[in-house]
Amino acid sequence: MALHWMLIVVLLCSGLLLLVTKLAYHWPPLAAARIHPEPNRKLRGASLYKRVFGNMVFSGAMVFVLTYGAAPWMLADGPVSVLGVLVDAVLLLLLYDFLYYLMHRFAFHEWKALRSVHVVHHKVRHPHAVDSLYLHPLETFLGLALLVSCALIVGPIHPVTFVVVFSVYSSLNILVHVGLDIPVFGLRALGYLARKHDVHHTSMKGGNYASLTPIFDKLFGTAE
């Protein structure tokens, strides 16, 4: 399958995941699993969805612009093994998580210029899935640009590797905002990450700066 079709599939699946997790949050049988319900939440309706849908279109466009712009240096076709894909994907995701930790902790939370950008996302105090897209467009761009930059550092990588990495990146960015901690085997780890990220959203000094794993927050003493 051509790269552009694989990216489209990932984007469509991410949209489906966003919809399913949004509906799950509001499903009455899962009410007890909500991490921090907000019956009087102010950020809703047009003020929420105008930015969310705008960011959805913008991020989808940026995925193609950045991927194809970097493709000559980032991607390499040819034979690839499952092991090779997994090794490159893990290395790339760990590098991204480390560099995003630094960008999030220092640039977004301490550097005044980008702090004013990131504070848009922090208007959401207790997120659920749709809030993963409630971002300033510059923050959206910087996150995607960092992912592509990490692929350039690790690469050249096979297109399948990049698609796998982008799938994990997209899915986890939704799932850490899901607002649910479902006490079912296989979902506990996702609930743990969602609880950590909920704490992060409570203030601009909430710790838990890493995006995909708790590794770097634990390593640098910012796990809350």
Secondary structure in CASP SS format (residue, H / E / C, confidence):
PFRMAT SS
TARGET T0000
AUTHOR 0000-0000-0000
METHOD secondary structure of the structure
MODEL  1
M C 1.00
A C 1.00
L H 1.00
H H 1.00
W H 1.00
M H 1.00
L H 1.00
I H 1.00
V H 1.00
V H 1.00
L H 1.00
L H 1.00
C H 1.00
S H 1.00
G H 1.00
L H 1.00
L H 1.00
L H 1.00
L H 1.00
V H 1.00
T H 1.00
K H 1.00
L H 1.00
A H 1.00
Y H 1.00
H H 1.00
W C 1.00
P H 1.00
P H 1.00
L H 1.00
A H 1.00
A H 1.00
A H 1.00
R E 1.00
I C 1.00
H C 1.00
P C 1.00
E C 1.00
P C 1.00
N C 1.00
R C 1.00
K C 1.00
L C 1.00
R C 1.00
G C 1.00
A H 1.00
S H 1.00
L H 1.00
Y H 1.00
K H 1.00
R H 1.00
V H 1.00
F H 1.00
G H 1.00
N H 1.00
M H 1.00
V H 1.00
F H 1.00
S H 1.00
G H 1.00
A H 1.00
M H 1.00
V H 1.00
F H 1.00
V H 1.00
L H 1.00
T H 1.00
Y H 1.00
G H 1.00
A H 1.00
A H 1.00
P H 1.00
W H 1.00
M H 1.00
L E 1.00
A C 1.00
D C 1.00
G C 1.00
P C 1.00
V C 1.00
S C 1.00
V H 1.00
L H 1.00
G H 1.00
V H 1.00
L H 1.00
V H 1.00
D H 1.00
A H 1.00
V H 1.00
L H 1.00
L H 1.00
L H 1.00
L H 1.00
L H 1.00
Y H 1.00
D H 1.00
F H 1.00
L H 1.00
Y H 1.00
Y H 1.00
L H 1.00
M H 1.00
H H 1.00
R H 1.00
F H 1.00
A H 1.00
F H 1.00
H H 1.00
E H 1.00
W C 1.00
K H 1.00
A H 1.00
L H 1.00
R H 1.00
S H 1.00
V H 1.00
H H 1.00
V C 1.00
V C 1.00
H H 1.00
H H 1.00
K H 1.00
V C 1.00
R C 1.00
H C 1.00
P C 1.00
H C 1.00
A H 1.00
V H 1.00
D H 1.00
S H 1.00
L H 1.00
Y C 1.00
L C 1.00
H C 1.00
P H 1.00
L H 1.00
E H 1.00
T H 1.00
F H 1.00
L H 1.00
G H 1.00
L H 1.00
A H 1.00
L H 1.00
L H 1.00
V H 1.00
S H 1.00
C H 1.00
A H 1.00
L H 1.00
I H 1.00
V H 1.00
G C 1.00
P C 1.00
I E 1.00
H C 1.00
P H 1.00
V H 1.00
T H 1.00
F H 1.00
V H 1.00
V H 1.00
V H 1.00
F H 1.00
S H 1.00
V H 1.00
Y H 1.00
S H 1.00
S H 1.00
L H 1.00
N H 1.00
I H 1.00
L H 1.00
V C 1.00
H C 1.00
V C 1.00
G C 1.00
L E 1.00
D C 1.00
I C 1.00
P C 1.00
V C 1.00
F C 1.00
G C 1.00
L C 1.00
R H 1.00
A H 1.00
L H 1.00
G H 1.00
Y H 1.00
L H 1.00
A H 1.00
R H 1.00
K H 1.00
H H 1.00
D H 1.00
V H 1.00
H H 1.00
H H 1.00
T C 1.00
S C 1.00
M C 1.00
K C 1.00
G C 1.00
G C 1.00
N C 1.00
Y C 1.00
A C 1.00
S C 1.00
L C 1.00
T C 1.00
P C 1.00
I H 1.00
F H 1.00
D H 1.00
K H 1.00
L H 1.00
F C 1.00
G C 1.00
T C 1.00
A C 1.00
E C 1.00
END
